[in-house]
Amino acid sequence: MAENHIPGAVFTLVKDDKILFSKGYGYANLEDKIPVIPNKTLFRVGSVSKLVTSTAVMQLVEQGKLKLHEDINQYLK
């Protein structure tokens, strides 16, 4: 993580809506040496959410549950 200038992260493994494993790595605050604590430390996700959303949308398209060229409003009801 240090090599990529990542001060801290959380890894969580979920299966069937159950958390099987969750662990924090590194620091939430480097200066004060405050460790990352799963379920407590907040992270700024920024543009990562765009990747997650677009992946989920394309999975729905593959499953036939969503059509890219349809009016989005029909799905928001």
Distance bins in CASP14 RR format, pairs under 12 A and 6 or more apart:
PFRMAT RR
TARGET T0000
AUTHOR 0000-0000-0000
RMODE 2
METHOD distances of the structure
MODEL  1
1 7 1 0 0 1 0 0 0 0 0 0 0
1 8 1 0 0 1 0 0 0 0 0 0 0
1 9 1 0 0 1 0 0 0 0 0 0 0
1 10 0 0 0 0 0 1 0 0 0 0 0
1 11 0 0 0 0 0 1 0 0 0 0 0
1 24 0 0 0 0 0 1 0 0 0 0 0
1 25 1 0 0 1 0 0 0 0 0 0 0
1 26 1 0 0 1 0 0 0 0 0 0 0
1 27 0 0 0 0 1 0 0 0 0 0 0
1 30 0 0 0 0 0 1 0 0 0 0 0
1 36 0 0 0 0 0 1 0 0 0 0 0
2 8 0 0 0 0 1 0 0 0 0 0 0
2 9 0 0 0 0 0 1 0 0 0 0 0
2 25 0 0 0 0 0 1 0 0 0 0 0
2 26 0 0 0 0 1 0 0 0 0 0 0
2 27 0 0 0 0 0 1 0 0 0 0 0
2 30 0 0 0 0 0 1 0 0 0 0 0
5 30 0 0 0 0 0 1 0 0 0 0 0
6 25 0 0 0 0 1 0 0 0 0 0 0
6 26 0 0 0 0 1 0 0 0 0 0 0
6 27 0 0 0 0 0 1 0 0 0 0 0
6 30 0 0 0 0 0 1 0 0 0 0 0
6 36 0 0 0 0 0 1 0 0 0 0 0
6 43 0 0 0 0 0 1 0 0 0 0 0
7 24 0 0 0 0 0 1 0 0 0 0 0
7 25 0 0 0 0 1 0 0 0 0 0 0
7 26 1 0 0 1 0 0 0 0 0 0 0
7 27 1 0 1 0 0 0 0 0 0 0 0
7 28 1 0 0 1 0 0 0 0 0 0 0
7 29 0 0 0 0 1 0 0 0 0 0 0
7 30 1 0 1 0 0 0 0 0 0 0 0
7 31 0 0 0 0 1 0 0 0 0 0 0
7 32 0 0 0 0 0 1 0 0 0 0 0
7 33 0 0 0 0 0 1 0 0 0 0 0
7 34 0 0 0 0 0 1 0 0 0 0 0
7 35 0 0 0 0 0 1 0 0 0 0 0
7 36 0 0 0 0 1 0 0 0 0 0 0
7 41 0 0 0 0 0 1 0 0 0 0 0
7 43 0 0 0 0 0 1 0 0 0 0 0
7 44 0 0 0 0 0 1 0 0 0 0 0
8 23 0 0 0 0 0 1 0 0 0 0 0
8 24 1 0 0 1 0 0 0 0 0 0 0
8 25 1 0 1 0 0 0 0 0 0 0 0
8 26 1 0 1 0 0 0 0 0 0 0 0
8 27 1 0 1 0 0 0 0 0 0 0 0
8 28 1 0 0 1 0 0 0 0 0 0 0
8 29 0 0 0 0 1 0 0 0 0 0 0
8 30 0 0 0 0 1 0 0 0 0 0 0
8 33 0 0 0 0 0 1 0 0 0 0 0
8 34 0 0 0 0 0 1 0 0 0 0 0
8 35 0 0 0 0 1 0 0 0 0 0 0
8 36 1 0 1 0 0 0 0 0 0 0 0
8 37 0 0 0 0 0 1 0 0 0 0 0
8 38 0 0 0 0 0 1 0 0 0 0 0
8 41 0 0 0 0 1 0 0 0 0 0 0
8 42 0 0 0 0 0 1 0 0 0 0 0
8 43 0 0 0 0 1 0 0 0 0 0 0
9 22 0 0 0 0 0 1 0 0 0 0 0
9 23 0 0 0 0 1 0 0 0 0 0 0
9 24 1 0 0 1 0 0 0 0 0 0 0
9 25 1 0 1 0 0 0 0 0 0 0 0
9 26 1 0 0 1 0 0 0 0 0 0 0
9 27 0 0 0 0 0 1 0 0 0 0 0
9 28 0 0 0 0 0 1 0 0 0 0 0
9 35 0 0 0 0 0 1 0 0 0 0 0
9 36 1 0 0 1 0 0 0 0 0 0 0
9 38 0 0 0 0 0 1 0 0 0 0 0
9 41 0 0 0 0 1 0 0 0 0 0 0
9 43 1 0 0 1 0 0 0 0 0 0 0
9 45 0 0 0 0 0 1 0 0 0 0 0
9 48 0 0 0 0 0 1 0 0 0 0 0
10 19 0 0 0 0 0 1 0 0 0 0 0
10 21 0 0 0 0 0 1 0 0 0 0 0
10 22 1 0 0 1 0 0 0 0 0 0 0
10 23 1 0 0 1 0 0 0 0 0 0 0
10 24 1 0 1 0 0 0 0 0 0 0 0
10 25 1 0 0 1 0 0 0 0 0 0 0
10 26 0 0 0 0 1 0 0 0 0 0 0
10 27 0 0 0 0 0 1 0 0 0 0 0
10 28 0 0 0 0 1 0 0 0 0 0 0
10 35 0 0 0 0 0 1 0 0 0 0 0
10 36 1 0 1 0 0 0 0 0 0 0 0
10 37 0 0 0 0 1 0 0 0 0 0 0
10 38 1 0 1 0 0 0 0 0 0 0 0
10 39 0 0 0 0 1 0 0 0 0 0 0
10 40 0 0 0 0 1 0 0 0 0 0 0
10 41 1 0 0 1 0 0 0 0 0 0 0
10 42 0 0 0 0 0 1 0 0 0 0 0
10 43 1 0 0 1 0 0 0 0 0 0 0
10 45 0 0 0 0 0 1 0 0 0 0 0
11 19 0 0 0 0 0 1 0 0 0 0 0
11 20 0 0 0 0 0 1 0 0 0 0 0
11 21 1 0 0 1 0 0 0 0 0 0 0
11 22 1 0 0 1 0 0 0 0 0 0 0
11 23 1 0 1 0 0 0 0 0 0 0 0
11 24 1 0 0 1 0 0 0 0 0 0 0
11 25 1 0 0 1 0 0 0 0 0 0 0
11 26 0 0 0 0 0 1 0 0 0 0 0
11 36 0 0 0 0 0 1 0 0 0 0 0
11 38 0 0 0 0 1 0 0 0 0 0 0
12 18 0 0 0 0 0 1 0 0 0 0 0
12 19 1 0 0 1 0 0 0 0 0 0 0
12 20 0 0 0 0 1 0 0 0 0 0 0
12 21 1 0 0 1 0 0 0 0 0 0 0
12 22 1 0 1 0 0 0 0 0 0 0 0
12 23 0 0 0 0 1 0 0 0 0 0 0
12 24 0 0 0 0 1 0 0 0 0 0 0
12 25 0 0 0 0 0 1 0 0 0 0 0
12 36 0 0 0 0 0 1 0 0 0 0 0
12 38 1 0 0 1 0 0 0 0 0 0 0
12 39 0 0 0 0 1 0 0 0 0 0 0
12 41 0 0 0 0 0 1 0 0 0 0 0
12 43 0 0 0 0 0 1 0 0 0 0 0
13 19 1 0 0 1 0 0 0 0 0 0 0
13 20 1 0 1 0 0 0 0 0 0 0 0
13 21 1 0 1 0 0 0 0 0 0 0 0
13 22 1 0 0 1 0 0 0 0 0 0 0
13 23 0 0 0 0 1 0 0 0 0 0 0
13 38 0 0 0 0 0 1 0 0 0 0 0
14 20 1 0 0 1 0 0 0 0 0 0 0
14 21 0 0 0 0 1 0 0 0 0 0 0
14 22 0 0 0 0 1 0 0 0 0 0 0
14 38 0 0 0 0 0 1 0 0 0 0 0
15 21 0 0 0 0 1 0 0 0 0 0 0
19 38 0 0 0 0 1 0 0 0 0 0 0
19 39 0 0 0 0 1 0 0 0 0 0 0
21 38 0 0 0 0 1 0 0 0 0 0 0
22 36 0 0 0 0 0 1 0 0 0 0 0
22 37 0 0 0 0 1 0 0 0 0 0 0
22 38 1 0 1 0 0 0 0 0 0 0 0
22 39 1 0 0 1 0 0 0 0 0 0 0
22 40 0 0 0 0 0 1 0 0 0 0 0
22 41 0 0 0 0 0 1 0 0 0 0 0
23 35 0 0 0 0 0 1 0 0 0 0 0
23 36 0 0 0 0 1 0 0 0 0 0 0
23 37 0 0 0 0 1 0 0 0 0 0 0
23 38 1 0 0 1 0 0 0 0 0 0 0
23 39 0 0 0 0 0 1 0 0 0 0 0
23 41 0 0 0 0 0 1 0 0 0 0 0
24 34 0 0 0 0 0 1 0 0 0 0 0
24 35 1 0 0 1 0 0 0 0 0 0 0
24 36 1 0 1 0 0 0 0 0 0 0 0
24 37 1 0 0 1 0 0 0 0 0 0 0
24 38 1 0 1 0 0 0 0 0 0 0 0
24 39 0 0 0 0 1 0 0 0 0 0 0
24 40 0 0 0 0 1 0 0 0 0 0 0
24 41 1 0 0 1 0 0 0 0 0 0 0
24 43 0 0 0 0 0 1 0 0 0 0 0
25 35 0 0 0 0 1 0 0 0 0 0 0
25 36 1 0 0 1 0 0 0 0 0 0 0
25 37 0 0 0 0 0 1 0 0 0 0 0
25 38 0 0 0 0 1 0 0 0 0 0 0
25 41 0 0 0 0 0 1 0 0 0 0 0
26 33 0 0 0 0 1 0 0 0 0 0 0
26 34 0 0 0 0 1 0 0 0 0 0 0
26 35 1 0 0 1 0 0 0 0 0 0 0
26 36 1 0 1 0 0 0 0 0 0 0 0
26 37 0 0 0 0 0 1 0 0 0 0 0
26 38 0 0 0 0 0 1 0 0 0 0 0
26 41 0 0 0 0 1 0 0 0 0 0 0
27 33 1 0 0 1 0 0 0 0 0 0 0
27 34 1 0 0 1 0 0 0 0 0 0 0
27 35 1 0 1 0 0 0 0 0 0 0 0
27 36 1 0 0 1 0 0 0 0 0 0 0
27 37 0 0 0 0 0 1 0 0 0 0 0
27 41 0 0 0 0 1 0 0 0 0 0 0
28 34 1 0 1 0 0 0 0 0 0 0 0
28 35 1 0 0 1 0 0 0 0 0 0 0
28 36 1 0 1 0 0 0 0 0 0 0 0
28 37 1 0 0 1 0 0 0 0 0 0 0
28 38 0 0 0 0 0 1 0 0 0 0 0
28 40 0 0 0 0 1 0 0 0 0 0 0
28 41 1 0 1 0 0 0 0 0 0 0 0
28 42 0 0 0 0 1 0 0 0 0 0 0
28 43 0 0 0 0 1 0 0 0 0 0 0
28 44 0 0 0 0 0 1 0 0 0 0 0
29 35 0 0 0 0 1 0 0 0 0 0 0
29 36 0 0 0 0 1 0 0 0 0 0 0
29 37 0 0 0 0 0 1 0 0 0 0 0
29 41 0 0 0 0 1 0 0 0 0 0 0
29 42 0 0 0 0 0 1 0 0 0 0 0
30 36 0 0 0 0 0 1 0 0 0 0 0
34 40 0 0 0 0 0 1 0 0 0 0 0
34 41 0 0 0 0 1 0 0 0 0 0 0
35 41 0 0 0 0 1 0 0 0 0 0 0
36 42 0 0 0 0 0 1 0 0 0 0 0
36 43 0 0 0 0 1 0 0 0 0 0 0
37 43 0 0 0 0 0 1 0 0 0 0 0
43 49 0 0 0 0 0 1 0 0 0 0 0
45 51 0 0 0 0 1 0 0 0 0 0 0
45 52 0 0 0 0 1 0 0 0 0 0 0
45 53 0 0 0 0 0 1 0 0 0 0 0
46 52 0 0 0 0 0 1 0 0 0 0 0
46 53 0 0 0 0 0 1 0 0 0 0 0
47 53 0 0 0 0 0 1 0 0 0 0 0
47 54 0 0 0 0 0 1 0 0 0 0 0
48 54 0 0 0 0 0 1 0 0 0 0 0
48 55 0 0 0 0 0 1 0 0 0 0 0
49 55 0 0 0 0 0 1 0 0 0 0 0
49 56 0 0 0 0 0 1 0 0 0 0 0
50 56 0 0 0 0 0 1 0 0 0 0 0
50 57 0 0 0 0 0 1 0 0 0 0 0
51 57 0 0 0 0 0 1 0 0 0 0 0
51 58 0 0 0 0 0 1 0 0 0 0 0
52 58 0 0 0 0 0 1 0 0 0 0 0
52 59 0 0 0 0 0 1 0 0 0 0 0
53 59 0 0 0 0 0 1 0 0 0 0 0
53 60 0 0 0 0 0 1 0 0 0 0 0
54 60 0 0 0 0 0 1 0 0 0 0 0
54 61 0 0 0 0 0 1 0 0 0 0 0
54 68 0 0 0 0 0 1 0 0 0 0 0
55 61 0 0 0 0 0 1 0 0 0 0 0
55 62 0 0 0 0 0 1 0 0 0 0 0
56 62 0 0 0 0 0 1 0 0 0 0 0
56 63 0 0 0 0 0 1 0 0 0 0 0
56 65 0 0 0 0 0 1 0 0 0 0 0
56 66 0 0 0 0 1 0 0 0 0 0 0
57 63 0 0 0 0 0 1 0 0 0 0 0
57 64 0 0 0 0 0 1 0 0 0 0 0
57 65 0 0 0 0 1 0 0 0 0 0 0
57 66 1 0 0 1 0 0 0 0 0 0 0
57 67 0 0 0 0 0 1 0 0 0 0 0
57 68 0 0 0 0 1 0 0 0 0 0 0
57 72 0 0 0 0 0 1 0 0 0 0 0
57 75 0 0 0 0 0 1 0 0 0 0 0
58 64 0 0 0 0 0 1 0 0 0 0 0
58 65 0 0 0 0 0 1 0 0 0 0 0
58 66 0 0 0 0 1 0 0 0 0 0 0
58 67 0 0 0 0 0 1 0 0 0 0 0
58 68 0 0 0 0 1 0 0 0 0 0 0
59 65 0 0 0 0 1 0 0 0 0 0 0
59 66 0 0 0 0 1 0 0 0 0 0 0
60 66 1 1 0 0 0 0 0 0 0 0 0
60 67 0 0 0 0 1 0 0 0 0 0 0
60 68 0 0 0 0 1 0 0 0 0 0 0
60 70 0 0 0 0 0 1 0 0 0 0 0
60 75 0 0 0 0 1 0 0 0 0 0 0
61 67 1 0 0 1 0 0 0 0 0 0 0
61 68 1 0 1 0 0 0 0 0 0 0 0
61 69 0 0 0 0 0 1 0 0 0 0 0
61 70 0 0 0 0 0 1 0 0 0 0 0
61 75 0 0 0 0 0 1 0 0 0 0 0
62 68 0 0 0 0 0 1 0 0 0 0 0
64 70 0 0 0 0 0 1 0 0 0 0 0
65 75 0 0 0 0 1 0 0 0 0 0 0
66 72 0 0 0 0 1 0 0 0 0 0 0
66 74 0 0 0 0 1 0 0 0 0 0 0
66 75 1 0 0 1 0 0 0 0 0 0 0
66 76 0 0 0 0 0 1 0 0 0 0 0
67 74 0 0 0 0 1 0 0 0 0 0 0
67 75 0 0 0 0 1 0 0 0 0 0 0
68 75 0 0 0 0 0 1 0 0 0 0 0
70 76 0 0 0 0 0 1 0 0 0 0 0
71 77 0 0 0 0 0 1 0 0 0 0 0
END
